[in-house]
Structure formats: structure tokens, C-alpha cells
Amino acid sequence: MQVLRWSGRTLATLCDGDATELERRLAEHFLSLGMGVPGAGERRSWRNSLPALAADLHDAGLQDVEVIPEHRLPLSSKRADAVLAGVHPKTGRPSYLVVELKQWASAHAWEGSDTLVDVDGARYRPALHPSAQVAGYASYMRDFVRALDGQPDAIVGAAYLHNATEFGVSDLRAMPAAQDARLFTGERRGQLHEFLRSRFAPEPGVEAADLFLGSAIAPSKQLLAVAAEEIQHREQFVLLDEQRVAYEIVLAAVEQARQADRKTIVVIAGGPGSGKSVIALSLLGELARQGHTVLHATGSKAFTSTLRQVAGKGSTQVKSLFKYFNSFMTAEKNGLEVLILDEAHRLREKSVNRYTRKELRETARPQIEELIDAARVPVFLLDENQVVRPGEMGSVAEVELYARARNLDLRHVDLSAQYRAGGSEAYIAWVLRLLGLAPGGPTVWHDEPHFAVDVVDTPREMEDRLAGMLAQGYGARMTAGYCWRWSDPRPDGTLVPDVSIGSWSRPWNLKSERSVGGAPPSQLWATDPAGFGQVGCVYTAQGFEYDWNGVIFGDDLVWRTDRWVARREFNKDPDFRNRNAVDDATFERRIRNVYKVLLTRGMVGTLLYSTDPETREMLRRLVNPHG
């Protein structure tokens, strides 16, 4: 990955000279991080904030301190505005300062919050208190940059509001979050200079920057200890039968890889509800307890966000152990002992995206290669029948093919038991046969004591029945095939009821990561009670479960006489638009997988509805027929 770094003196020269050159270098760096084309706001920040920082380093007599702008946090998409690297004036050891640069002129506490602030003129409100923000960056680096392990004082954070007066941010100083990291304003630059001189000697910071940028990246011992305490002893993580077998096989593979100094790949395959995520979290807790360097990763933003919220509930630090598949493009080879890859059926061909520079896209390695290289023991947990998006390619065969090509040891475990759908293996088998994903053709369903299925006449009936389940204390959600356009919220924050069937209509779940109009952000739709008012799509439902599940079949998959017919023209998913990228045969396979995912979210029961009369009638004949 491209890294930008300059001495304070060089930065000042760039700022005093051609601003276009400074912006060009930063823009190239921005693109190399896969962040897309920098917007006007980013460019304005560079023009206004970096010259201010360069001037303060000059006035403090610290022109030789190294400045690392737009530094991407390890294994993360987050960026620090700047990291300063130099020599501590008292200890002579490497010293680092994470600087958050704000152009704010004034800001106030937001609705009495201890950590959130309202920024005058800001597009998004509220914002995190800058001291809390930069303290989080410093803490994260302590947890993952091995050169800082055991040296908590080597790196600290500071927020610099160079356009602000003391009066304009007086509220921020009074907030508890202000204790997290030092906050400086442009009105009192002298205090910033004094602080900088307390952290850095007037010596070159080249070696300190080299050490920082060249450091191994892995979770620290302290972080692993916290994770073990938070995760390992949770009562809900109980392993049964094949789950325990898979767990023990991974632990044995870790020990074997250590003793033989050889990589071992483990593949754990199972259907929805077979306990893959329970195994993943149990392994994360136990391996952390044993002191192994271990991380968890998925390809789903919604799933990762929920895991961070649930498993890391008692500690912000623990949340940092949950990553995304595309976080390992530049990871050190075998820098981790174990990498747990949950929902591995969502692997992509490559981690780069359309925003990545062309030359980097062309030289990018396969994502599976990046993930296998990142750890001594990569663990793939997957369900091949949940591959729904174009470009997703996680399968047992794909992993096995790669292992054979590299002459790597591989262990494969199948999870036959079902723990979703009320533990009903019969229901999972019924769904697979219904959709033609297992041989034998559709068959009749009869309710079991712990799992029920029904077909409703209208979506309104479905919603009313699910609302009744909510009133009884059950969880419930409605989902649908992607057969309606998906609008952004209106300017006033209200949601557009895109899913329209007759006189009934409801909005999709939000696309964004921010709550709008009382609806939860996309990643929390399945778990926040406020999500019931919106219809979920496969991308937000995948990986989650709730007690009662309502599924609307759209016109993209209909039953005609004796077979399913996939009708691409009724599907609105942008990923399926390009016939060159997704041919008709692939579309049909993917759309069956989509409905398989939607149909297997419920733990107590599922309600079915199809917008197509013939399909609805076929479902009625199959589900709890009379006589």
C-alpha cells in the first residue's frame, strides 16, 4: 500500500508552494486506499488544515518531526488525519501523536450527550466529540501496531480545531469526553506548541516513522486478554456434537501449525442455523484466552456490525477484533496465527473496487489468496447455498482447489445438524427441495411441534399476523425478493414505500449506516425493534435470524405448471443488470439462493406470500394441505 510521509519542513514547503501538487499527491494516496475520488470537502480540509499543522510544527521548532497524513488504521477503512513520529525529549524513545484536524469554528454539546456534539453548519449531525474520536484512533493503534505493544505511553492523540476560538467550543471542554485526549484551538496555539515539545525533541523522526510503518500488525496481548474475558464465558455459546468437533479440529490445527511451522486451512461447511457463527465466536474467545493472535472477519457489513455490538458489548476494544474480508490486502504474510472467516460464501474475486486505481486493480491478488496468506490457520465457515451476489465465490471446492495448488494441508468439517428453524432438519430439507436446490422436487409440508409454516392471502395479512407475534414477545421481520426500486429517504427524512402490492405498501430497510425517520441503520435492521416497519432484502437479512419470518416472493421467481421460472425483467437488483457479468443461467441459480436465504431466517415459523397467483396457489397445495 502506498504511504505518504514528509518531514514537517517538507510539508511546509509543499503548503507554501503549489497547492495543486499537494492535493495531487494526497488524492493519489486517497485512491490507493480504495476510498474513491476525494470530494470537495476532503480537498478543502487538506488546503486549510495541513498548512496550519505545518506552521505549528515550524513555530514549535519541530520541522524534522515526520508527518504521515491520511494514515489508514491497520486492517481498517478508518483514517487518521495525521500521525506525527519523532523522538521523545525525555526518554529518547520513539514517540507518536495522532492528530485529528477540524475546521470547525464552533460546536456545542448535542442534546445533553457526554460524547456527541452539534457542529454549526455541518452536513451530518451529530458528530463524535473530537477528543473521543482521536483517543479511539490512538487506542486502536496500541492494540494492533506491534511496535507499540507494552508501551501505552508511546502514542497519544490530540484534536486541533485550528479555526475555533475558546468561546466557540466552550461546551466541548466541559464534556466528559474532553478528558479522553487533549483539545487545542487556533486561539491558543501556544498551548499546542508546548504540548508538541513535551512529546517530541527537535530531532529527525525518520527512524521512528520507519519503525511505526514497518511494524507487524496483530492484536496485542492486552486486547486478547480483554476479548477472552468478554467472549469466552457467554452462556449462549454452547457447542453441540459436530459444532464441538469442528471447534476441536481448529484448536488442533492451530497447535499442529505451531509445532510443524506449516500452514493448515480448515473449512467448516453447514446450512443456515448449523452453528457456524457460534463456533466462530467460541474459537475467538478461546484462542484469545490462549494468547494466540486471532481475528474474525466477514464480508457483510450488517453482520459484522451486529457481532461487534453483541460480542463486544462490554468493551469497545473487543469490537476491533471484527474485520472485513477486504481488510487484508496489505496484511503481513502469516502475521496472524488464526483468521476466522465467517460467512465465507461471501468471498469476492478481489478486494479492490471500482474506485481503486487501475494499476492497483490490475495487480490485485485474489481475495482468497490474501486471506489464506494472512494467517497460519485460516478458518473458512460457509454455506454454499447462500451465494447470492454476482462476484461471490466462496465454496468448499474453491478453497480446496487453492489449497491443492499451494500444497497446503486442509481439513474439512460438515455440520449436519440444524439449529435454526426450530432445529427442524425437515424444514431446511423442504426449502431446498422446494427451490430445486436439492433433488426430488417440491414436497408437502406438515407443521411440526416446534416449527410452523403458512401461506397468507395478502401482504397485509402477513404484516398483521407478524405484528401479533411481536405483541406476544416474539421477534418478527418481513423480507422480500428485490423486485421493487429502492429509493433514498425523502429530504424531510420520511421513507418511500417502494414495496407496493395492491393497496398495501411499505419501505425497504434503510441503505445507510445512519438512522433516518425513526428507522434503524441498515446494519441493525434485523436486531433493532424499530426495523419491523420496513421490508428487508437479502443483503440485510443474510446472517441473521428472528422468531417469525415473513417472506414475499416477487415476480422474479414464479411457478409455471411444473417448474420454477426465473424472470430477470422483474428483478431490480443493480448487481444483476449486466448480462455480460451475470448470464441468465447464473441469474437463475442466484435468485433461487436468494429465496433460500430469505426462507431460512425464522426460528419458530415462516409465513409465505407470492405476488403471482399461480405461485401462491402452488404454495397453498404444498403447505399443510387438508384431507
Secondary structure in CASP SS format (residue, H / E / C, confidence):
PFRMAT SS
TARGET T0000
AUTHOR 0000-0000-0000
METHOD secondary structure of the structure
MODEL  1
M C 1.00
Q C 1.00
V C 1.00
L C 1.00
R C 1.00
W E 1.00
S E 1.00
G H 1.00
R H 1.00
T H 1.00
L H 1.00
A H 1.00
T H 1.00
L H 1.00
C H 1.00
D H 1.00
G C 1.00
D C 1.00
A H 1.00
T H 1.00
E H 1.00
L H 1.00
E H 1.00
R H 1.00
R H 1.00
L H 1.00
A H 1.00
E H 1.00
H H 1.00
F H 1.00
L H 1.00
S H 1.00
L C 1.00
G C 1.00
M C 1.00
G C 1.00
V C 1.00
P C 1.00
G C 1.00
A H 1.00
G H 1.00
E H 1.00
R H 1.00
R H 1.00
S H 1.00
W H 1.00
R H 1.00
N H 1.00
S H 1.00
L H 1.00
P H 1.00
A H 1.00
L H 1.00
A H 1.00
A H 1.00
D H 1.00
L H 1.00
H H 1.00
D H 1.00
A C 1.00
G C 1.00
L C 1.00
Q C 1.00
D C 1.00
V C 1.00
E E 1.00
V E 1.00
I E 1.00
P E 1.00
E E 1.00
H E 1.00
R E 1.00
L C 1.00
P C 1.00
L C 1.00
S C 1.00
S C 1.00
K C 1.00
R E 1.00
A E 1.00
D E 1.00
A E 1.00
V E 1.00
L E 1.00
A E 1.00
G E 1.00
V E 1.00
H C 1.00
P C 1.00
K C 1.00
T C 1.00
G C 1.00
R C 1.00
P E 1.00
S E 1.00
Y E 1.00
L E 1.00
V E 1.00
V E 1.00
E E 1.00
L E 1.00
K E 1.00
Q C 1.00
W C 1.00
A C 1.00
S C 1.00
A E 1.00
H E 1.00
A E 1.00
W C 1.00
E C 1.00
G C 1.00
S C 1.00
D C 1.00
T C 1.00
L E 1.00
V E 1.00
D E 1.00
V E 1.00
D C 1.00
G C 1.00
A C 1.00
R C 1.00
Y C 1.00
R C 1.00
P C 1.00
A E 1.00
L E 1.00
H C 1.00
P H 1.00
S H 1.00
A H 1.00
Q H 1.00
V H 1.00
A H 1.00
G H 1.00
Y H 1.00
A H 1.00
S H 1.00
Y H 1.00
M H 1.00
R H 1.00
D H 1.00
F H 1.00
V E 1.00
R H 1.00
A H 1.00
L H 1.00
D C 1.00
G C 1.00
Q C 1.00
P C 1.00
D C 1.00
A C 1.00
I E 1.00
V E 1.00
G E 1.00
A E 1.00
A E 1.00
Y E 1.00
L E 1.00
H C 1.00
N C 1.00
A C 1.00
T C 1.00
E C 1.00
F H 1.00
G H 1.00
V H 1.00
S H 1.00
D H 1.00
L H 1.00
R H 1.00
A H 1.00
M C 1.00
P H 1.00
A H 1.00
A H 1.00
Q H 1.00
D C 1.00
A C 1.00
R E 1.00
L E 1.00
F E 1.00
T E 1.00
G H 1.00
E H 1.00
R H 1.00
R H 1.00
G H 1.00
Q H 1.00
L H 1.00
H H 1.00
E H 1.00
F H 1.00
L H 1.00
R H 1.00
S H 1.00
R H 1.00
F C 1.00
A C 1.00
P C 1.00
E C 1.00
P C 1.00
G C 1.00
V H 1.00
E H 1.00
A H 1.00
A H 1.00
D H 1.00
L H 1.00
F H 1.00
L H 1.00
G C 1.00
S C 1.00
A C 1.00
I E 1.00
A C 1.00
P C 1.00
S C 1.00
K H 1.00
Q H 1.00
L H 1.00
L H 1.00
A H 1.00
V H 1.00
A H 1.00
A H 1.00
E H 1.00
E H 1.00
I H 1.00
Q C 1.00
H C 1.00
R C 1.00
E C 1.00
Q C 1.00
F C 1.00
V C 1.00
L C 1.00
L C 1.00
D C 1.00
E H 1.00
Q H 1.00
R H 1.00
V H 1.00
A H 1.00
Y H 1.00
E H 1.00
I H 1.00
V H 1.00
L H 1.00
A H 1.00
A H 1.00
V H 1.00
E H 1.00
Q H 1.00
A H 1.00
R H 1.00
Q H 1.00
A H 1.00
D C 1.00
R C 1.00
K C 1.00
T E 1.00
I E 1.00
V E 1.00
V E 1.00
I E 1.00
A E 1.00
G E 1.00
G C 1.00
P C 1.00
G C 1.00
S C 1.00
G C 1.00
K H 1.00
S H 1.00
V H 1.00
I H 1.00
A H 1.00
L H 1.00
S H 1.00
L H 1.00
L H 1.00
G H 1.00
E H 1.00
L H 1.00
A H 1.00
R H 1.00
Q C 1.00
G C 1.00
H C 1.00
T C 1.00
V E 1.00
L E 1.00
H E 1.00
A E 1.00
T E 1.00
G C 1.00
S C 1.00
K H 1.00
A H 1.00
F H 1.00
T H 1.00
S H 1.00
T H 1.00
L H 1.00
R H 1.00
Q H 1.00
V H 1.00
A H 1.00
G C 1.00
K C 1.00
G C 1.00
S C 1.00
T H 1.00
Q H 1.00
V H 1.00
K H 1.00
S C 1.00
L C 1.00
F E 1.00
K E 1.00
Y E 1.00
F H 1.00
N H 1.00
S H 1.00
F H 1.00
M C 1.00
T C 1.00
A C 1.00
E C 1.00
K C 1.00
N C 1.00
G C 1.00
L E 1.00
E E 1.00
V E 1.00
L E 1.00
I E 1.00
L E 1.00
D C 1.00
E C 1.00
A H 1.00
H H 1.00
R H 1.00
L C 1.00
R E 1.00
E C 1.00
K E 1.00
S C 1.00
V C 1.00
N C 1.00
R C 1.00
Y C 1.00
T C 1.00
R C 1.00
K H 1.00
E H 1.00
L H 1.00
R H 1.00
E H 1.00
T H 1.00
A C 1.00
R C 1.00
P E 1.00
Q H 1.00
I H 1.00
E H 1.00
E H 1.00
L H 1.00
I H 1.00
D H 1.00
A C 1.00
A E 1.00
R E 1.00
V E 1.00
P E 1.00
V E 1.00
F E 1.00
L E 1.00
L E 1.00
D C 1.00
E H 1.00
N H 1.00
Q H 1.00
V C 1.00
V C 1.00
R C 1.00
P C 1.00
G C 1.00
E E 1.00
M C 1.00
G C 1.00
S C 1.00
V H 1.00
A H 1.00
E H 1.00
V H 1.00
E H 1.00
L H 1.00
Y H 1.00
A H 1.00
R H 1.00
A H 1.00
R H 1.00
N C 1.00
L C 1.00
D E 1.00
L E 1.00
R E 1.00
H E 1.00
V E 1.00
D E 1.00
L E 1.00
S C 1.00
A C 1.00
Q C 1.00
Y C 1.00
R C 1.00
A H 1.00
G H 1.00
G H 1.00
S C 1.00
E H 1.00
A H 1.00
Y H 1.00
I H 1.00
A H 1.00
W H 1.00
V H 1.00
L H 1.00
R H 1.00
L H 1.00
L C 1.00
G C 1.00
L C 1.00
A C 1.00
P C 1.00
G C 1.00
G C 1.00
P C 1.00
T C 1.00
V C 1.00
W E 1.00
H C 1.00
D C 1.00
E E 1.00
P C 1.00
H C 1.00
F E 1.00
A E 1.00
V E 1.00
D E 1.00
V E 1.00
V C 1.00
D C 1.00
T C 1.00
P H 1.00
R H 1.00
E H 1.00
M H 1.00
E H 1.00
D H 1.00
R H 1.00
L H 1.00
A H 1.00
G H 1.00
M H 1.00
L H 1.00
A H 1.00
Q C 1.00
G C 1.00
Y C 1.00
G C 1.00
A E 1.00
R E 1.00
M E 1.00
T E 1.00
A E 1.00
G C 1.00
Y C 1.00
C C 1.00
W C 1.00
R C 1.00
W C 1.00
S C 1.00
D C 1.00
P C 1.00
R C 1.00
P C 1.00
D C 1.00
G C 1.00
T C 1.00
L C 1.00
V C 1.00
P C 1.00
D C 1.00
V E 1.00
S E 1.00
I E 1.00
G C 1.00
S C 1.00
W E 1.00
S E 1.00
R E 1.00
P C 1.00
W E 1.00
N C 1.00
L C 1.00
K C 1.00
S C 1.00
E C 1.00
R C 1.00
S C 1.00
V E 1.00
G C 1.00
G C 1.00
A E 1.00
P C 1.00
P C 1.00
S H 1.00
Q H 1.00
L H 1.00
W C 1.00
A C 1.00
T C 1.00
D C 1.00
P H 1.00
A H 1.00
G H 1.00
F H 1.00
G H 1.00
Q C 1.00
V E 1.00
G E 1.00
C C 1.00
V H 1.00
Y H 1.00
T H 1.00
A H 1.00
Q C 1.00
G C 1.00
F C 1.00
E C 1.00
Y E 1.00
D E 1.00
W E 1.00
N E 1.00
G E 1.00
V E 1.00
I E 1.00
F E 1.00
G C 1.00
D C 1.00
D C 1.00
L E 1.00
V E 1.00
W E 1.00
R E 1.00
T C 1.00
D C 1.00
R E 1.00
W E 1.00
V E 1.00
A E 1.00
R C 1.00
R H 1.00
E H 1.00
F H 1.00
N C 1.00
K C 1.00
D C 1.00
P H 1.00
D H 1.00
F H 1.00
R C 1.00
N C 1.00
R C 1.00
N C 1.00
A C 1.00
V C 1.00
D C 1.00
D H 1.00
A H 1.00
T H 1.00
F H 1.00
E H 1.00
R H 1.00
R H 1.00
I H 1.00
R H 1.00
N H 1.00
V H 1.00
Y H 1.00
K H 1.00
V H 1.00
L H 1.00
L H 1.00
T C 1.00
R C 1.00
G E 1.00
M E 1.00
V E 1.00
G E 1.00
T E 1.00
L E 1.00
L E 1.00
Y E 1.00
S E 1.00
T C 1.00
D C 1.00
P H 1.00
E H 1.00
T H 1.00
R H 1.00
E H 1.00
M H 1.00
L H 1.00
R H 1.00
R H 1.00
L H 1.00
V E 1.00
N C 1.00
P C 1.00
H C 1.00
G C 1.00
END
